[in-house]
Amino acid sequence: MRKRTLIPLLVAILLLAVLGVMFYLRAQAPPEAARLLPESDAIVYINLKSIRSATHFDQAPIERSPDFQRFIDATGILPERDLDAVALALHHMPNPLGPNGPVAYSEVFIGRFDGVRLAAYLSSIAASRETYIGRTIYSIPIDGRQLRIAQLGYDVIAASNTPTPEQIHSMLDRFRAGALPTSGSSLLAARFHDVPLLSEAWAVGHIGLPFGDNGLISVLGLQLPLPVDTDLVASLRYTPAARVLSGGAVHLRIMEIAPNSAAAQRTVETLTTVLSLLRGLSSAPPPQQPPPASAAAIRAILNSITLTAHDSRAQLNATASLDQLKVLTSAHNPAALTTATPPHP
């Protein structure tokens, strides 16, 4: 009798342990969209579903180009409503003056799509088609590049504008082997463990590639003291409980993986100088008029920034409330400008 009772109990405990391990591994694994990406120099991932539920950005008015509106009318895909996750791979091009420029891209989109309407639209604009492992790849010429697009599943789309079809073939292969445990590309396997848990958006690798200017990273005209091939790990994480009264807080973390501790310390010292300059500029009163709310939001975000160095890693942390971010986005929203109170003379 004891054996008959003990054996089912042991089996139940074993099953619970296996399920626990599976859930843990799933929680620690990179998102599916990122795992499907091919080998690359950098990866950017955005969980749009989570951001949409927190900010309701899909309810804001958007100005669209005529070409993009034709795409929406033909496919029924409304990106701000239908996309749940986007993963982007950046591929450094050896010849920056070539047709692909300095960087090529591979993307994975996860959401809700009408496959029949999407296939009809792609067929109408594609210059050629290819069948690979049972999937149709559409090639569309855009600005001297070939954009290849394939629907991997009912909710997954892959695209790539690399010079060869190798990258989109790789994404199709990874999707076919999706049932097997995989950590994705070598970059994802090496760096994803540095991404904070529950980050809504993150990037790893040489994420300065699109902002390269004479070998350095340049953002909005500001040249940062970082070489374009610096390994960075950046993340955005939303914590609703951090600031209950202001509707939550968004935390930005950017970590540089420097060659040594001396290089990391130099980065912190240089960025501290740049940050002091920006704080001084943001604190200067505007001439003859009250400062806009966006100026106060920028000043608060700049004041929240901290810079630290630990061994060979330099780290920047910043915090912004959702109210501050709404102020900044409304300041650049044409719809908001039309209903805003006229400025003081």
Buried (B, 14 or more C-beta within 10 A) or exposed (E): EEEEEEEEEEEEEEEEEEEEEEEEEEEEBBBBBBBBBBBBBBBBBBBBBBBBEBBEEBEBEEEEEEEEEEBEEBBBBEBEEBBBBBBBBBBBBEEEEEEBBBBBBBBBBBBEBBEEBBBEBBEEBBEEEBEBEEBBBBBBEEEEBBBBBBBBEEBBBBBBBBBEBEBBBBBBEBBEEEEEEBBBBEBBEEBBEBBEEEBBBBBBBBBBBBBBEEEBBBEEEEEBBBEBBBBBBBBBBBEEEBBEEEBBBBBBBBBBBBEEBEBBBBBBEBBEEBBEEBBEEBEEEEEEEEBBBBBEBBBBBBBBBEBEBEEBBBBBBBBBBBBBBBBBBBBEBEEBEEEEEEEEE
